[in-house]
Structures are given as C-alpha cells and as structure tokens.
Amino acid sequence: MLQYSGNNFTSIISPFRVIDEHGSVTADIYFYGAAYINVAFNQFTIALTNDWNKQWTPTDGFMITAPAKDREEAIQISQDLMKKFGTIIN
C-alpha cells in the first residue's frame, strides 16, 4: 500500500504478511520499503528493507530504480532522489 502525501517520499507497507511456506497470512503492519519519486513522477527508487533488521542501508540494501539502462545510471538516479533525505549511496 502506498499513501503518497507529497515531499517526494512515501513508505510502502502491507497490512498483512505471509508467515509460512503455505502462504498463510497474519494481520500485521509490515514495512516493505520506501519510495523516492521526482517532481515529474518519471523517475523513482524503491529502497527495499531486508528481513533481519527491517531497514535499508546503502551497503547491503536492495533497490528498484527506473528508468535506468544500467547499474551506474540507477545509482545516479537514486543518489539524486535520496540526497534530499540525507541518504548517501556509494
């Protein structure tokens, strides 16, 4: 679920999560990640959390960035979108 309220950022949450290999779910607010969007809404980065610490870090975090033709361009777009929030990507 996305609830965008401006400021080029939104959290991505789920009101439930899968709890076993059979697909059983439980009611729970699960933080999936954060989305950073440019003003024109034509570039975005989603910083995905990892399961063990529920947060994203530049050294071990996963990201989805678009549009980007390669990793270098994705990193540059992500840096541009996230710098407003003090996040550094190497």
N, C-alpha and C positions, 0 to 999 in steps of 0.2 A: 504494500500500500504506500502510495506517495501522497503527501499532503504538502503541496508547494505554497509557501506564503511569501515568496519574494526573496530578495537578498542572494540570489543565485545559488541557493543551497537547499537541500531537503534531506531528511532521513528516510531510509527505506526500512519499513517494519512489516512484520506479519503478525496477525492476531492469533496465530497458532503455530505450532511447529511439529514436525514429524519426530516421533520418539522411538521408533524401532524399524527394523528391516521390513516389516509388513506394511508400512505406510500408516500406522496408527498415529493419530494426532492428539494433541492436548492444547487446551486454551492457554495461551502464553503470549506475552508481547516479546517477540523475537526481533532484535536489531540486526538487520541484514547488511547494512552499509549506509553510505552517504553518497548523494549525487550532487555534483557541482555542474552548473549549467551557465553558459554565457548569456549575455543580454539578448542576443538574437535567437536563442534557442536552437542554434545549428551546430553546437559543439557541446559535448558532455563527458564527464568522467564519473564513473561509479567506483568508489573505493569499498571493496568488499571486506567484511570482517572475517577473521578466522575463528574457528570453533574453540580454540583453547583459551583465548583471552578476550574475546568479544570486541576487539578494537583493531583498527587498521594502522599499520606502521609503514613508513617508506622502505624499510629494509626487507620486510617479509610479506607485505600485503599484496593482494591481487587487485587488479583494476580492469575495468572495461572502459575504453575511451573511443570516441568516434567523432567525426570521421578521421581516420588515420591510415596511412598507407603502410606504415612500418612501426616498429617499436620506438625508434627515435622520435618520430613525429607524435606518437601517442604520449611519450614522456613530456615533450614540449607543450602540448595542449594541456596536459594535466597540470604541469607547473603553472601555466598561465591562469588556469581556472582556480587553482587551490591557493595561490600566493596571497590572495586577499584574506585568507583564513589562517595564515601563518604556517601552512604545511609546506615542508621542504621535501622535494623528491630528488634523489641522486641518480 
